[in-house]
Amino acid sequence: MRLRNIPGSKEIIGSSRYVVQEPQKFKGRWQEKFLRTAPLHIEVGMGKGRFIMDMARLHPEINYVGIEMYDSVLLRAVQKMDQTEEDLPNLCFLRVDARELPDIFAPGEVDRIYLNFSDPWPKDRHAKRRLTSRQFLERYDRILKPEGHLEFKTDNRDLFVFSLEEAKTAGWKILDDTFDLHKDEKLCQGNVMTEYEEKFSSQGNPICKMIICR
């Protein structure tokens, strides 16, 4: 997926107090970065950041890391934080490729991983690029606590079916799943929506969700 380059985005991201530069230095020491010991939750492919910002507001007892690989997208999250002038000491952003996760987080350092409306990469030859592919599940397996969970939401039914099968093939346990989140009373309880989720659900598109563990 190629996104429009926004002039000056790299410079803004590089100087933002919300973006951790050289995150590899904090591998195994993310509690030090947040200056406290707390559960660590990460969102891979956070987009403009609405979901993880809302989560950080709702759960100040949890440390959150939002991960985005595109400068032009991460820029929007940084600008949003600047505009709100909020103090969210339990939240920071990383501009990295998800393939680098094992270089940034130590084994068992992450308590929960969120994947929200990830790029479906619809062509079969691109299957391994999907964030729910067995290749990425292996990376998550290396950083997630043994009792940790991964939560995935999408409006793309084909991607969801693929993700369920990949999880099973990779040896993960499916704790819960639904093809219509907003009609599932149990899974919808406490649900925090992303920008895409609000848009797609308002158009009548059912939202799929799965929760898996190792």
Secondary structure, 3 states (H helix, E strand, C coil): CCCCCCCCHHHHHHHCCCECCCHHHHCCCHHHHCCCCCCEEEEECCCCCHHHHHHHHHCCCCEEEEEECCHHHHHHHHHHHHHHCCCCCCEEEEECCHHHHHHHCCCCCEEEEEEECCCCCCCHHHHHHCCCCHHHHHHHHHHEEEEEEEEEEECCHHHHHHHHHHHHHCCCEEEEEECCHHHCHHHHCCCCCCHHHHHHHHCCCCCEEEEEEC
